[in-house]
């Protein structure tokens, strides 16, 4: 394990390199916060992929890329006289100390739920106008639904029992089925009911302590893996997928399942 001094030297090194790149590299000199934004989003998703795959080598690499972006934004902020790496880091430290009174003050907590409730209450005291105010507009919808529900739960706006949550899922399912059967219904109304069903399922996942985004992504990965197995099997059979029946492809799909794919 490296010591604290070595960590500080490593951070000082990346700051020095960032200064040199910003002053000397034609590409780095042209970048703005707006041009970096889509790249930062891409790097964040790449980190997410590496985490799900358990690929620690890539987790390390993608974290490094994100650190570079943080240092880059800080350098641009310094040039604009808005903030620098020292001020943003110190502000972060102050916020962490303020929002952890059970560590840095005399507040008592019993579990992680108490910590989350205290965190949200302290955010409201900081001037937040809504409990949901901290949920970014640009979050992917599935993650946003989870975060909205989790924040609402901090002020006890949620079901008491998991059975009630499942009953809501069943209610929304029936409303969707009814809308589908309704000859006078339109796509907009069906979409609304479908959204309500998804939202209630996300809530049920939360009660099960399951992250719906992670669960869906693992299923995406599984589907891709099994579908590629079908493609490979079809190639060995010298057949095009377009020429295969659903029954044939489904049989190969079941082979993939039995093989543990």
Buried (B, 14 or more C-beta within 10 A) or exposed (E): EEEEEEEEEEBEEBBEEBEEBBEEEEEBEEBEEEEBEEBBEEBBEBBBBBBEEEEEEBBEBBBEBBEBBBBBBBBBBBEEEEBBBEEBBEEEEEEEEBBBBBEEEEEEBEEEEEBBBBBBEBBBEEEEEEBEEEBEEEBEEBBBBBBBBBBBBBEEEBBEEEEEBBEBBEEBBEBBEEBEEEEEEEEEBBEBBBBBBBBBBBBBBBBEEEBBBBEEBEEEEEEEEBBEBBEEBBEEEEEEEEEBEEEBBEEBBEBBEEEEE
